[in-house]
Amino acid sequence: MRITSFLSFALLAIEPCFTAAQRLGTPSYEFLYTVNATLGERWPVGDYGQGSRVVIPITGGTFNGPRLSGTINNLGADWGLTDSKGVFFPDTRYNLRTHDGADIFIQTAGPTQPDGRTLLRGIFQTGHPDYEWLNYIVAIGILQRPSGDHKGKYVLIDMWQVVLPCLGSDCDGQHQSGTVEPPMEPWTIQGV
């Protein structure tokens, strides 16, 4: 009993010496692509309790990056919400078609920042074996809207993959490779 108490006390005493960054590392970002998405006419659809919603068709465009590039199919939209404070929250769903014919579904959402840019979370879905790694990554984006005559006609988005730091003695402070391998077996939750 005394040994257990002493060990507990000792662990509690040294725990503040380590920050979360020291224990887990700091992630980095790997550039995925830049999107130039063309937009259709806005359709205001009214108040939905949390704010005013507008549907903005995503009618096409292109994306280009080091590992994937192609076009945006004309079958998506942004179901954005403007809250009571005037903050716009995009909520998009659209399809990418890569240069080699793979279809990739993407969802993005996030808050517009005071400077007018929007931070996005991206979620990908695809069954194409060359791009299956997208299903398992965490992606973030920065959306910029043009001003002047082009306002509301297109948006630019830079998408980035969050890359975990490499942990262990053979890493030399490097980050893991940007390609994420899918799990060998389906994940299960104990007790469910």
N, C-alpha and C positions, 0 to 999 in steps of 0.2 A: 504494500500500500504506500509506504513512504517513498519507495523507488519510483512508483508511478507518479506520485505527486511531484517529486523532484523533477522528473523528466518533463512533465507537463509545464511546470514553472520555467524550466530551462528553455523549452521550445517557445513559450510565450515571450520570454525575455529577448531572444534573438530574432524573432519574427519581424519586428519593426526595422531591422537592419537591411531587409531585402524589400525593394519596391516591386510592384507588379511587373515593371519593364525588365528588371533584372531576372525575375523568375521565368517570365513567359516570353520575353523579347518584344521588340517593336516591329510590327509588320511594315512591309514596303508595298509599293504599287508597281504593277507592270502594265504598260499601255496596251490596250486591246485594239481600239479603233476610234475614228472620228466619224460621226453621223452628220449628214446634211439632209434633214427630213423636211419634205414639202408638206404644207398644211392646207386643208380645205376651209370652207366657210364655217365659222363658229355657229353652234346651235345652242343658245341658252335654254336650259330645261327647268330652271326654277330652283326654289329653296327645297333642300332635302333634310332640314332639321339641323345639320351641322354647318350649313352654309349654302351658297348658291353654286349650282353645278352647271358646267358648260361642256358640250361634246365638241371636240375639234378633230375632224377626220385627218388621218395621216395618209396622204395620197401617193407617196412615193419618196424617192430620194436615193442616196448612196451612202455606203460606209466603207472605210478603208483603213487597214491597219497591217501590222507586220505578219499576223497569222491568219487573218480572215478579212475578206473584202467582198463587196457585191452591191446589190440593190435592195431597196425596201419595197415590199409588195403593197399594192393599193388595197389593203384589207385590215386596217387598224385604226385606232382612234385614241384620243386622250379624253377621259371622263373626269376632267379637272374640277376641283372644288376650291372656292374662295371662302375662307372662314370669316367670322364676324370681325376679326382684326384686319381684314384685307389681305391676308397671306394666301397665295395661290399654291395648291398642292396638286401637281399633275398625277394622273393615275392612268398610265398608258398600257396598251396591249397592241403589239404589231408583229409582223413577220419580216425576217431578213432572209434573202436568198443569196447564198454565197456564189462566188465566181464559178465554182465547180458544181452548182446545182443543189446544194444542201439547203433545206428549210430549217430556220431557227426561230422559234417563238420567243419573244422577250416581253417582260413586264417591267415597267419602271414606276417609281413613286418617290416622292420626297418633297420637302418644303422649299419654297422660294426664299432666298436670303435678302437682307436689306439692300444689297447692291444690285438686285435684279436677277442675278444668276440663281440657278436651282441646283440643289444637291439631290442626286437620285440614287436609289438602290435598284440594282438590276438583277433580275432572275431569268435564267435561260432554260429552254427546254428544246431538245432535239434528239432524234433517234439516229442521226447520221454518225457512223463510227468515227469519222475524221474529226468531228466536233463534239463528241460526247463529253469531253472534258469540261465543256461549258456548263453542263448540268450540275457540276460539283464545285463550282467556284463561288466566291463572294465578289460581286462587282459593284463599283460605285461610278457615278457619272457626274459631270458638271455640264449643265445646260445653259446656253446663252441665247437670248432672243435678240434679233436685230432691231434697230430703231429706224426711224424715218420711213421712207417709202416702202421698205421691205418688212415693216413690222407686221407680224401675224401671218406672214407667207411661208416662213421656214424657221427652223431652229437648228442650232449646232450643238452637238453633244460629244464630249470626249469621255469614253468609257475606259475604266481601269480595273484590273484584277487586283484584289488584296492578296498579297503573298506573305505567308507565314515566315518568321525567321527560322533558320535552321538551328536546331538545338542538339548539343552533343559535342564530343571532343573532335570529331572529324569535319566540323563545319567551318572553322576558321572565321567565325562571325558572318558568314554568308547567309543569304536567304535561299529558301527552297526554290526549285525550278517552278516556272509558271504553269507547267502542265500538271494537272491533278488527275491521278489515276482513279477510276471508279472503284468502289469497294468490291471485293471478291464475292461477298455474300450479302444478302439484304441485311440492313441493320435491324436489330430487334430491341425492344424495350422490355426489360425484365418485369414480370408480373402483369403484363397486359395480355 
